[in-house]
Amino acid sequence: MRRLSTPELFMTQFIAYALLWLWNDHVAMMLSLSFSIISLCILIISLLADAIEKSKVPRWYYTLMITSCITPIIVSIFFAVIKKGYFDWAHPF
């Protein structure tokens, strides 16, 4: 099976998060924050474990984790700029 390159991985995640933002911005905000924080924590633990004892983790794993941390944040900022900071869940009336 062929692995996705970093730009393909970024665009795939970008489209998935963008569709989520178009569907429901509240759910998208919560999932974007959650996934980026969870990915960041896993990345930090992986880096610490690798610093303690060298492992044979391939380089693409770290690329995947960094992309998974950054993409939801970029999509969130993109939609915050498009919506000019007006989210349906923040202004119910």
Secondary structure, 3 states (H helix, E strand, C coil): CCCCCHHHHHHHHHHHHHHHHHHCHHHHHHHHHHHHHHHHHHHHHHHHHHHHCCCCCCHHHHHHHHHHHHHHHHHHHHHHHHCCCCCCCCCCC
